[in-house]
């Protein structure tokens, strides 16, 4: 969540309750500015400073926020809680996927991501990289819009109905290569369905190309997650990893099927 999204959350009528206001403060601290003072937090979530200060005291007492000098930050309690969601729990999706992700990284030495759908975004739940991997501004727990990523296009293409209801009216351009219209996205999704994988040639990050494959529930044939591999943008060289990616996806599909059985 960026600062403008946090402001919108704070101004939303659903945040009129104390609980809603406290959650808006947590959302703000989970954004790009991980450490903020009470005045900045109050401004971001559209609250009086005194109200923000009172709610922060409650969040500190309950263990979800900590003091960082004269500022505030999320505590390790939020990390504990986040790792209790289904995809992150022991024997959950991330846990079961790790052997496959590790093998794929060992074979390629490229940046590998595992992500799940989250509304109109993809949510990164695992990332493996090394000293020789391409550097990408992604992290576990971060979201990116589906239309601008190979991961997201894979999830959209194989969702039900096609395009999954997550198509949006407005498209922000991250680079000059970002898909910027619904028509272009629909054509791209048709191509993904035909070939079984998605690509991203500098659509989100300049200098980075990506290939992604769906992780399907074998019973429903619908995507539970997606797996991607990123390289430096040198032509279409990322396509050399297509076979390795499809093999990894097939292995993950088996893990997912056992998980949801």
For each residue, the residues with C-beta under 8 A, 3 or more apart:
1: 5 6 9 27 28 30 31
2: 5 6 31 32
3: 6 7 28 31 32 33 44
4: 7 8
5: 1 2 8 9 27 31
6: 1 2 3 9 10 24 27 28 31 44 45
7: 3 4 10 11 44 45 46
8: 4 5 11 12
9: 1 5 6 12 15 24 27 45
10: 6 7 15 21 24 28 44 45 46 47
11: 7 8 15 46
12: 8 9 15 20
13: 16
14: 20
15: 9 10 11 12 20 21 23 24 45
16: 13 20 21
17: 20 21
18: 21 22 55
19: 22 23
20: 12 14 15 16 17 23 24
21: 10 15 16 17 18 24 25 45 47 51 55
22: 18 19 25 26 55 58 59
23: 15 19 20 26 27
24: 6 9 10 15 20 21 27 28 45 47
25: 21 22 28 29 41 45 47 52 55 56 59 65
26: 22 23 29 30 59 64 65 74 78
27: 1 5 6 9 23 24 30 31 45
28: 1 3 6 10 24 25 31 33 36 41 44 45
29: 25 26 34 36 41 65 72 73 74
30: 1 26 27 34 74 78
31: 1 2 3 5 6 27 28 34
32: 2 3
33: 3 28 36 40
34: 29 30 31 73 74
35: 68 71 72 73
36: 28 29 33 40 41 44 71 72 73
37: 40 41 70 71 72
38: 41 42 49 52 53 56 72
39: 42 43 49
40: 33 36 37 43 44
41: 25 28 29 36 37 38 44 45 47 52 56 72
42: 38 39 45 47 48 49 51 52 53
43: 39 40 46
44: 3 6 7 10 28 36 40 41
45: 6 7 9 10 15 21 24 25 27 28 41 42 52
46: 7 10 11 43
47: 10 21 24 25 41 42 51 52 55
48: 42 51 52
49: 38 39 42 52 53
50: 53 54
51: 21 42 47 48 54 55
52: 25 38 41 42 45 47 48 49 55 56
53: 38 42 49 50 56 57
54: 50 51 57 58
55: 18 21 22 25 47 51 52 58 59
56: 25 38 41 52 53 59 60 65 72
57: 53 54 60 61
58: 22 54 55 61 62
59: 22 25 26 55 56 62 64 65
60: 56 57 63 64 65 66 67 72
61: 57 58
62: 58 59
63: 60 75 77
64: 26 59 60 74 75 77 78
65: 25 26 29 56 59 60 72 73 74 75
66: 60 72 73 74 75
67: 60 70 71 72
68: 35 71 72 73
69:
70: 37 67
71: 35 36 37 67 68
72: 29 35 36 37 38 41 56 60 65 66 67 68
73: 29 34 35 36 65 66 68
74: 26 29 30 34 64 65 66 78 79
75: 63 64 65 66 78 79
76: 79 80
77: 63 64 80 81
78: 26 30 64 74 75 81 82
79: 74 75 76 82 83
80: 76 77 83 84
81: 77 78 84
82: 78 79 85 88 141
83: 79 80 88 89
84: 80 81 88 89
85: 82 88 89
86: 89 92 93
87: 92 93 94 116 125 225
88: 82 83 84 85 92 93 94 95 125
89: 83 84 85 86 92 95
90: 95
91: 95 96 259
92: 86 87 88 89 95 96 259
93: 86 87 88 96 97 114 116 125 224 225 255 256 259
94: 87 88 97 98 114 125 126
95: 88 89 90 91 92 98
96: 91 92 93 99 255 256 258 259
97: 93 94 100 101 114 126 215 225 227 252 255
98: 94 95 101 102 126
99: 96 102 103
100: 97 103 104 227 248 251 252 255
101: 97 98 104 105 112 114 126 128 227 248
102: 98 99 105 106 128
103: 99 100 106 107 248
104: 100 101 107 108 112 128 227 229 244 245 248
105: 101 102 108 109 110 112 128 129 130
106: 102 103 109
107: 103 104 244
108: 104 105 112 229 241 244
109: 105 106 130 132 133
110: 105 129 133 134 229 230 231 241
111: 127 128 129 133 134 136 229 230 231
112: 101 104 105 108 126 127 128 129 227 228 229 230
113: 124 126 127 138 151 227 228 229 230
114: 93 94 97 101 124 125 126 127 225 226 227
115: 122 123 124 125 151 152 155 225 226 227 228
116: 87 93 122 123 125 224 225 226
117: 121 122 123 146 155 159 164 166 223
118: 121 122 123 143
119: 166
120: 145 146 166 168
121: 117 118 143 144 145 146 152
122: 115 116 117 118 143 144 145 146 149 151 152 155 226
123: 115 116 117 118 141 142 143
124: 113 114 115 127 138 139 140 141 142 143 144
125: 87 88 93 94 114 115 116 140 225
126: 94 97 98 101 112 113 114 140
127: 111 112 113 114 124 138 139 140
128: 101 102 104 105 111 112
129: 105 110 111 112 133 136
130: 105 109 133
131:
132: 109
133: 109 110 111 129 130 230
134: 110 111 207 208 230 231 232
135:
136: 111 129 205 208 230
137: 205
138: 113 124 127 142 144
139: 124 127 142
140: 124 125 126 127
141: 82 123 124
142: 123 124 138 139
143: 118 121 122 123 124
144: 121 122 124 138 148 149 151 152 204
145: 120 121 122 148 149 152 168 172
146: 117 120 121 122 149 151 152 153 155 156 166
147: 152 153 156 167 168 171 178 179 185
148: 144 145 152 171 172 174 178 179 200 203 204
149: 122 144 145 146 152 153 200 203 204 210 212 228
150: 153 154 197 198 199 200 210 211 212 228
151: 113 115 122 144 146 154 155 198 210 212 226 227 228
152: 115 121 122 144 145 146 147 148 149 155 156 226
153: 146 147 149 150 156 157 185 188 189 192 198 200 212
154: 150 151 157 158 192 197 198 212 213 214 223 226 228
155: 115 117 122 146 151 152 158 159 164 214 223 226
156: 146 147 152 153 159 162 163 164 166 167 185 189 192
157: 153 154 162 163 189 190 192 193 198 214
158: 154 155 192 193 214 216 221 222 223
159: 117 155 156 162 163 164 165 166 222 223
160: 164 222
161: 164 165
162: 156 157 159 189 193
163: 156 157 159 166 167 185 186 189
164: 117 155 156 159 160 161 167
165: 159 161
166: 117 119 120 146 156 159 163
167: 147 156 163 164 182 185 186
168: 120 145 147 171
169: 182
170:
171: 147 148 168 178 179 180 181 182 185
172: 145 148 178
173: 176 178 180
174: 148 178 203 204 205
175: 178 202 203 204 205 206
176: 173
177: 201 202 203
178: 147 148 171 172 173 174 175 203 204
179: 147 148 171 184 185 188 203
180: 171 173 184
181: 171 184 185
182: 167 169 171 185 186
183: 186 187
184: 179 180 181 187 188
185: 147 153 156 163 167 171 179 181 182 188 189
186: 163 167 182 183 189 190
187: 183 184 190 191
188: 153 179 184 185 191 192 198
189: 153 156 157 162 163 185 186 192 193
190: 157 186 187 193 194
191: 187 188 194 195
192: 153 154 156 157 158 188 189 195 196 197 198
193: 157 158 162 189 190 196
194: 190 191
195: 191 192
196: 192 193 213 214 246
197: 150 154 192 211 212 213 242 245 246
198: 150 151 153 154 157 188 192 211 212 213
199: 150 209 210 211 212 236 238 239
200: 148 149 150 153 203 204 208 209 210 211 212
201: 177 209 233 236 238
202: 175 177 205 206 207 208 209 233
203: 148 149 174 175 177 178 179 200
204: 144 148 149 174 175 178 200 208 210
205: 136 137 174 175 202 208
206: 175 202 233
207: 134 202 232 233
208: 134 136 200 202 204 205 230 231 232 233
209: 199 200 201 202 230 231 232 233 234 236 237 238
210: 149 150 151 199 200 204 228 229 230 231 238
211: 150 197 198 199 200 228 229 238 239 241 242 245
212: 149 150 151 153 154 197 198 199 200 226 227 228 229 245
213: 154 196 197 198 226 227 228 245 246 248 249
214: 154 155 157 158 196 223 225 226 249
215: 97 223 224 225 226 227 249 252 253 256
216: 158 220 221 222 223 224 249 253 256
217: 220 221 222 223 224 253 256 257 260
218: 221 253 254 256 257
219: 257 260
220: 216 217
221: 158 216 217 218
222: 158 159 160 216 217
223: 117 154 155 158 159 214 215 216 217 226
224: 93 116 215 216 217 256 260
225: 87 93 97 114 115 116 125 214 215 252 256
226: 114 115 116 122 151 152 154 155 212 213 214 215 223
227: 97 100 101 104 112 113 114 115 151 212 213 215 245 248 249 252
228: 112 113 115 149 150 151 154 210 211 212 213
229: 104 108 110 111 112 113 210 211 212 238 241 244 245
230: 110 111 112 113 133 134 136 208 209 210 238
231: 110 111 134 208 209 210 234 237 238 241
232: 134 207 208 209
233: 201 202 206 207 208 209
234: 209 231 237
235:
236: 199 201 209 239
237: 209 231 234 240
238: 199 201 209 210 211 229 230 231 241
239: 199 211 236 242
240: 237
241: 108 110 211 229 231 238 244 245
242: 197 211 239 245 246
243: 246 247
244: 104 107 108 229 241 247 248
245: 104 197 211 212 213 227 229 241 242 248 249
246: 196 197 213 242 243 249 250
247: 243 244 250 251
248: 100 101 103 104 213 227 244 245 251 252
249: 213 214 215 216 227 245 246 252 253
250: 246 247 253 254
251: 100 247 248 254 255
252: 97 100 215 225 227 248 249 255 256
253: 215 216 217 218 249 250 256 257
254: 218 250 251 257 258
255: 93 96 97 100 251 252 258 259
256: 93 96 215 216 217 218 224 225 252 253 259 260
257: 217 218 219 253 254 260 261
258: 96 254 255 261
259: 91 92 93 96 255 256
260: 217 219 224 256 257
261: 257 258
